Amino acid sequence: MKRRDWISVAALAASAVASGSVWAQAYPNRVIKLQVPFAPGGTTDIVARVISEPLGKALGQSVVVENKAGGGGVVGANETAKSSPDGYSLGVATVSTTAANPAINPKIPYNPITDFTPIVNIAATPNVIAVHPSFPAHDYKGFVAELKKNPGKYSYSSSGTGGIGHLQTELWKGLAGVFITHIPYRGAGPALNDTVAGQVPIIFDNMPSAMPFISTGKLIPIVVAAPQRLPQLPNVPTFKEVGLEPVNRMAYYGIYGPKNLPKEVVDKVNAGVKKALQDPAVVKRIHDTGSLVVGNSPEEFAAQIKAEFEVYKKVVDQQKLKLD
């Protein structure tokens, strides 16, 4: 290559770098969409709406939450995966969309490990088995005894086939030696509504969406998946306490974008979320739901997603689970 050609290539490269820097400095210059892959009312929706306003303030642009339910979170997650990698279409990453559903569904239209750019885990959320007040037992020992006495009599609701509520319940069923029928919904909100109405007696849900109904006595908590007993539910045991530690897994709620998201965008959104999580009012709102604030690095969140996917893939293989 001639010297002037080298100079031309160098000039083009410098121009590209300069353009990229200018673009990165300008981001964001318009509204950012934060897509929730479930119906309104569930924990994913709650966490997204808690973080959206303070994140928007930190970034200097509005962050608008949009709900895209369907397929246990797959429809919304796939839309995020297929969106333009410019930072203006982000999604809320959950265990259901990045681990549980991909683990059970061989036809899922995206790869949870390679088709997204993890940005930050906002919060870790305990899960809870709760029952309608009409259920004959209101403690764990009596709950299991009732189910064993009447195999197949009862059903449980979840946010959808392949979601964390589904696979975590199936994991628990196998270890506890009980059988209850799965009733999938298009999100935790609809599942909760029918359980609170007494149409389905049992739900395995995240604490933030279940807690308002628990605090008003419309649902009775039986056992929680958490490192230790929760301050909000001091009399409710953890799965570890009842001898089923493998079920003691918390959910995560983070932000990710499509693959090939520029590092500058990732860093800005990550820093924006961390700034938002320094606000005591935001922390309190998250804690009040029963969740724990995380705010980790993109690399740490990517490792969490990969580890959780491997756990649920093992559950599906061992339990020989298939889509309904």
Secondary structure, DSSP 8 states (H G I E B T S, - for coil): --HHHHHHHHHHHHHHHHHHHHHHHH---S-EEEEESS-TTSHHHHHHHHHHHHHHHHHTS-EEEEE---GGGHHHHHHHHTS-TTSSEEEEEEHIIIIIHHHH-TT-SS-TTTSEEEEEEEEEE-EEEEE-TTSS--SHHHHHHHHHHSTTT-EEEESSTTSHHHHHHHHHHHHHT---EEEE-SSHHHHHHHHHTTSSSEEEEEHHHHHHHHHTTSSEEEEEESSS-BTTBTTS-BTTTTT-GGG---EEEEEEEETT--HHHHHHHHHHHHHHTT-HHHHHHHHHTT-EE----HHHHHHHHHHHHHHHHHHHHHHT----
